[in-house]
Amino acid sequence: MVDFFSESISLERIDLLLRLATKGDCSNDERYQALIWCSELATQLVKQFDENEKSH
């Protein structure tokens, strides 16, 4: 059985960052940084899924 705990946490972080950037009192620079972080987290998440897929 595959444990998706770390992947779940990554998705929660992406969700939080996007909600804060879109609904929070953020400057354009802060929104831009949040998008960069989300992109980095998503890229890392895709790598994890690919590695899990290859090992099973």
Backbone as XML, in Angstrom:
<?xml version="1.0"?>
<chain id="A" units="angstrom">
  <residue number="1" name="MET">
    <atom name="N" x="0.834" y="-1.182" z="0.000"/>
    <atom name="CA" x="0.000" y="0.000" z="0.000"/>
    <atom name="C" x="0.879" y="1.247" z="0.000"/>
  </residue>
  <residue number="2" name="VAL">
    <atom name="N" x="0.548" y="2.202" z="-0.844"/>
    <atom name="CA" x="1.322" y="3.427" z="-0.969"/>
    <atom name="C" x="0.794" y="4.452" z="0.032"/>
  </residue>
  <residue number="3" name="ASP">
    <atom name="N" x="1.714" y="5.093" z="0.743"/>
    <atom name="CA" x="1.346" y="6.130" z="1.699"/>
    <atom name="C" x="1.481" y="7.490" z="1.021"/>
  </residue>
  <residue number="4" name="PHE">
    <atom name="N" x="0.392" y="8.199" z="0.937"/>
    <atom name="CA" x="0.390" y="9.504" z="0.284"/>
    <atom name="C" x="0.381" y="10.649" z="1.291"/>
  </residue>
  <residue number="5" name="PHE">
    <atom name="N" x="0.932" y="10.426" z="2.482"/>
    <atom name="CA" x="0.914" y="11.449" z="3.525"/>
    <atom name="C" x="1.659" y="12.709" z="3.092"/>
  </residue>
  <residue number="6" name="SER">
    <atom name="N" x="2.892" y="12.559" z="2.611"/>
    <atom name="CA" x="3.673" y="13.739" z="2.221"/>
    <atom name="C" x="3.052" y="14.444" z="1.018"/>
  </residue>
  <residue number="7" name="GLU">
    <atom name="N" x="2.471" y="13.677" z="0.106"/>
    <atom name="CA" x="1.805" y="14.283" z="-1.043"/>
    <atom name="C" x="0.572" y="15.070" z="-0.599"/>
  </residue>
  <residue number="8" name="SER">
    <atom name="N" x="-0.137" y="14.530" z="0.375"/>
    <atom name="CA" x="-1.314" y="15.209" z="0.912"/>
    <atom name="C" x="-0.922" y="16.530" z="1.572"/>
  </residue>
  <residue number="9" name="ILE">
    <atom name="N" x="0.176" y="16.519" z="2.309"/>
    <atom name="CA" x="0.654" y="17.745" z="2.951"/>
    <atom name="C" x="1.049" y="18.772" z="1.896"/>
  </residue>
  <residue number="10" name="SER">
    <atom name="N" x="1.701" y="18.337" z="0.838"/>
    <atom name="CA" x="2.076" y="19.259" z="-0.241"/>
    <atom name="C" x="0.848" y="19.900" z="-0.866"/>
  </residue>
  <residue number="11" name="LEU">
    <atom name="N" x="-0.190" y="19.109" z="-1.097"/>
    <atom name="CA" x="-1.425" y="19.660" z="-1.663"/>
    <atom name="C" x="-2.077" y="20.654" z="-0.711"/>
  </residue>
  <residue number="12" name="GLU">
    <atom name="N" x="-2.031" y="20.375" z="0.590"/>
    <atom name="CA" x="-2.584" y="21.309" z="1.568"/>
    <atom name="C" x="-1.798" y="22.618" z="1.573"/>
  </residue>
  <residue number="13" name="ARG">
    <atom name="N" x="-0.491" y="22.544" z="1.438"/>
    <atom name="CA" x="0.343" y="23.758" z="1.388"/>
    <atom name="C" x="0.023" y="24.583" z="0.146"/>
  </residue>
  <residue number="14" name="ILE">
    <atom name="N" x="-0.110" y="23.915" z="-0.987"/>
    <atom name="CA" x="-0.460" y="24.617" z="-2.224"/>
    <atom name="C" x="-1.802" y="25.306" z="-2.060"/>
  </residue>
  <residue number="15" name="ASP">
    <atom name="N" x="-2.774" y="24.593" z="-1.518"/>
    <atom name="CA" x="-4.106" y="25.153" z="-1.299"/>
    <atom name="C" x="-4.043" y="26.381" z="-0.395"/>
  </residue>
  <residue number="16" name="LEU">
    <atom name="N" x="-3.317" y="26.281" z="0.710"/>
    <atom name="CA" x="-3.205" y="27.396" z="1.644"/>
    <atom name="C" x="-2.546" y="28.609" z="0.993"/>
  </residue>
  <residue number="17" name="LEU">
    <atom name="N" x="-1.442" y="28.386" z="0.307"/>
    <atom name="CA" x="-0.752" y="29.499" z="-0.352"/>
    <atom name="C" x="-1.651" y="30.202" z="-1.363"/>
  </residue>
  <residue number="18" name="LEU">
    <atom name="N" x="-2.378" y="29.425" z="-2.145"/>
    <atom name="CA" x="-3.248" y="30.029" z="-3.154"/>
    <atom name="C" x="-4.414" y="30.773" z="-2.517"/>
  </residue>
  <residue number="19" name="ARG">
    <atom name="N" x="-4.979" y="30.225" z="-1.448"/>
    <atom name="CA" x="-6.076" y="30.925" z="-0.768"/>
    <atom name="C" x="-5.590" y="32.228" z="-0.151"/>
  </residue>
  <residue number="20" name="LEU">
    <atom name="N" x="-4.418" y="32.200" z="0.491"/>
    <atom name="CA" x="-3.882" y="33.419" z="1.091"/>
    <atom name="C" x="-3.561" y="34.470" z="0.035"/>
  </residue>
  <residue number="21" name="ALA">
    <atom name="N" x="-3.023" y="34.026" z="-1.088"/>
    <atom name="CA" x="-2.646" y="34.965" z="-2.147"/>
    <atom name="C" x="-3.860" y="35.582" z="-2.821"/>
  </residue>
  <residue number="22" name="THR">
    <atom name="N" x="-4.949" y="34.835" z="-2.913"/>
    <atom name="CA" x="-6.116" y="35.357" z="-3.624"/>
    <atom name="C" x="-7.107" y="36.057" z="-2.714"/>
  </residue>
  <residue number="23" name="LYS">
    <atom name="N" x="-7.183" y="35.651" z="-1.453"/>
    <atom name="CA" x="-8.172" y="36.240" z="-0.545"/>
    <atom name="C" x="-7.544" y="37.107" z="0.533"/>
  </residue>
  <residue number="24" name="GLY">
    <atom name="N" x="-6.246" y="36.991" z="0.718"/>
    <atom name="CA" x="-5.559" y="37.733" z="1.765"/>
    <atom name="C" x="-5.179" y="39.130" z="1.303"/>
  </residue>
  <residue number="25" name="ASP">
    <atom name="N" x="-4.645" y="39.881" z="2.238"/>
    <atom name="CA" x="-4.200" y="41.242" z="1.949"/>
    <atom name="C" x="-2.732" y="41.186" z="1.532"/>
  </residue>
  <residue number="26" name="CYS">
    <atom name="N" x="-2.505" y="40.800" z="0.281"/>
    <atom name="CA" x="-1.148" y="40.603" z="-0.230"/>
    <atom name="C" x="-0.832" y="41.625" z="-1.315"/>
  </residue>
  <residue number="27" name="SER">
    <atom name="N" x="0.432" y="41.985" z="-1.377"/>
    <atom name="CA" x="0.884" y="42.839" z="-2.473"/>
    <atom name="C" x="1.081" y="41.973" z="-3.713"/>
  </residue>
  <residue number="28" name="ASN">
    <atom name="N" x="1.283" y="42.618" z="-4.841"/>
    <atom name="CA" x="1.532" y="41.870" z="-6.079"/>
    <atom name="C" x="2.803" y="41.032" z="-5.974"/>
  </residue>
  <residue number="29" name="ASP">
    <atom name="N" x="3.824" y="41.583" z="-5.314"/>
    <atom name="CA" x="5.069" y="40.827" z="-5.135"/>
    <atom name="C" x="4.844" y="39.580" z="-4.286"/>
  </residue>
  <residue number="30" name="GLU">
    <atom name="N" x="4.022" y="39.696" z="-3.240"/>
    <atom name="CA" x="3.723" y="38.543" z="-2.392"/>
    <atom name="C" x="2.915" y="37.501" z="-3.152"/>
  </residue>
  <residue number="31" name="ARG">
    <atom name="N" x="1.987" y="37.946" z="-3.978"/>
    <atom name="CA" x="1.209" y="37.011" z="-4.798"/>
    <atom name="C" x="2.121" y="36.279" z="-5.782"/>
  </residue>
  <residue number="32" name="TYR">
    <atom name="N" x="3.025" y="37.022" z="-6.382"/>
    <atom name="CA" x="3.972" y="36.433" z="-7.325"/>
    <atom name="C" x="4.830" y="35.375" z="-6.629"/>
  </residue>
  <residue number="33" name="GLN">
    <atom name="N" x="5.312" y="35.691" z="-5.427"/>
    <atom name="CA" x="6.122" y="34.733" z="-4.671"/>
    <atom name="C" x="5.309" y="33.494" z="-4.314"/>
  </residue>
  <residue number="34" name="ALA">
    <atom name="N" x="4.048" y="33.681" z="-3.940"/>
    <atom name="CA" x="3.181" y="32.541" z="-3.616"/>
    <atom name="C" x="3.005" y="31.636" z="-4.835"/>
  </residue>
  <residue number="35" name="LEU">
    <atom name="N" x="2.856" y="32.235" z="-6.011"/>
    <atom name="CA" x="2.723" y="31.437" z="-7.232"/>
    <atom name="C" x="3.998" y="30.649" z="-7.521"/>
  </residue>
  <residue number="36" name="ILE">
    <atom name="N" x="5.139" y="31.265" z="-7.285"/>
    <atom name="CA" x="6.413" y="30.567" z="-7.480"/>
    <atom name="C" x="6.510" y="29.379" z="-6.528"/>
  </residue>
  <residue number="37" name="TRP">
    <atom name="N" x="6.162" y="29.596" z="-5.261"/>
    <atom name="CA" x="6.214" y="28.502" z="-4.286"/>
    <atom name="C" x="5.271" y="27.377" z="-4.681"/>
  </residue>
  <residue number="38" name="CYS">
    <atom name="N" x="4.072" y="27.739" z="-5.125"/>
    <atom name="CA" x="3.103" y="26.713" z="-5.542"/>
    <atom name="C" x="3.632" y="25.923" z="-6.724"/>
  </residue>
  <residue number="39" name="SER">
    <atom name="N" x="4.258" y="26.609" z="-7.651"/>
    <atom name="CA" x="4.840" y="25.936" z="-8.806"/>
    <atom name="C" x="5.937" y="24.967" z="-8.374"/>
  </residue>
  <residue number="40" name="GLU">
    <atom name="N" x="6.791" y="25.395" z="-7.454"/>
    <atom name="CA" x="7.857" y="24.527" z="-6.963"/>
    <atom name="C" x="7.291" y="23.313" z="-6.230"/>
  </residue>
  <residue number="41" name="LEU">
    <atom name="N" x="6.275" y="23.538" z="-5.391"/>
    <atom name="CA" x="5.647" y="22.427" z="-4.672"/>
    <atom name="C" x="4.982" y="21.453" z="-5.637"/>
  </residue>
  <residue number="42" name="ALA">
    <atom name="N" x="4.304" y="21.984" z="-6.646"/>
    <atom name="CA" x="3.623" y="21.125" z="-7.620"/>
    <atom name="C" x="4.633" y="20.309" z="-8.421"/>
  </residue>
  <residue number="43" name="THR">
    <atom name="N" x="5.734" y="20.920" z="-8.803"/>
    <atom name="CA" x="6.782" y="20.207" z="-9.536"/>
    <atom name="C" x="7.347" y="19.068" z="-8.696"/>
  </residue>
  <residue number="44" name="GLN">
    <atom name="N" x="7.596" y="19.350" z="-7.430"/>
    <atom name="CA" x="8.097" y="18.330" z="-6.512"/>
    <atom name="C" x="7.074" y="17.207" z="-6.332"/>
  </residue>
  <residue number="45" name="LEU">
    <atom name="N" x="5.816" y="17.572" z="-6.265"/>
    <atom name="CA" x="4.747" y="16.589" z="-6.095"/>
    <atom name="C" x="4.647" y="15.668" z="-7.309"/>
  </residue>
  <residue number="46" name="VAL">
    <atom name="N" x="4.764" y="16.225" z="-8.496"/>
    <atom name="CA" x="4.729" y="15.420" z="-9.718"/>
    <atom name="C" x="5.898" y="14.433" z="-9.728"/>
  </residue>
  <residue number="47" name="LYS">
    <atom name="N" x="7.081" y="14.883" z="-9.306"/>
    <atom name="CA" x="8.238" y="13.988" z="-9.233"/>
    <atom name="C" x="7.975" y="12.831" z="-8.277"/>
  </residue>
  <residue number="48" name="GLN">
    <atom name="N" x="7.371" y="13.139" z="-7.124"/>
    <atom name="CA" x="7.073" y="12.090" z="-6.150"/>
    <atom name="C" x="6.094" y="11.074" z="-6.723"/>
  </residue>
  <residue number="49" name="PHE">
    <atom name="N" x="5.057" y="11.549" z="-7.406"/>
    <atom name="CA" x="4.095" y="10.635" z="-8.011"/>
    <atom name="C" x="4.752" y="9.778" z="-9.087"/>
  </residue>
  <residue number="50" name="ASP">
    <atom name="N" x="5.616" y="10.390" z="-9.895"/>
    <atom name="CA" x="6.322" y="9.635" z="-10.932"/>
    <atom name="C" x="7.208" y="8.551" z="-10.323"/>
  </residue>
  <residue number="51" name="GLU">
    <atom name="N" x="7.918" y="8.891" z="-9.244"/>
    <atom name="CA" x="8.776" y="7.910" z="-8.578"/>
    <atom name="C" x="7.950" y="6.769" z="-7.993"/>
  </residue>
  <residue number="52" name="ASN">
    <atom name="N" x="6.817" y="7.104" z="-7.389"/>
    <atom name="CA" x="5.942" y="6.064" z="-6.832"/>
    <atom name="C" x="5.394" y="5.167" z="-7.931"/>
  </residue>
  <residue number="53" name="GLU">
    <atom name="N" x="5.063" y="5.760" z="-9.054"/>
    <atom name="CA" x="4.514" y="4.987" z="-10.172"/>
    <atom name="C" x="5.554" y="4.027" z="-10.736"/>
  </residue>
  <residue number="54" name="LYS">
    <atom name="N" x="6.799" y="4.480" z="-10.834"/>
    <atom name="CA" x="7.864" y="3.639" z="-11.372"/>
    <atom name="C" x="8.191" y="2.476" z="-10.443"/>
  </residue>
  <residue number="55" name="SER">
    <atom name="N" x="8.069" y="2.704" z="-9.144"/>
    <atom name="CA" x="8.433" y="1.655" z="-8.188"/>
    <atom name="C" x="7.335" y="0.614" z="-8.004"/>
  </residue>
  <residue number="56" name="HIS">
    <atom name="N" x="6.145" y="0.880" z="-8.531"/>
    <atom name="CA" x="5.048" y="-0.093" z="-8.373"/>
    <atom name="C" x="4.626" y="-0.616" z="-9.695"/>
  </residue>
</chain>
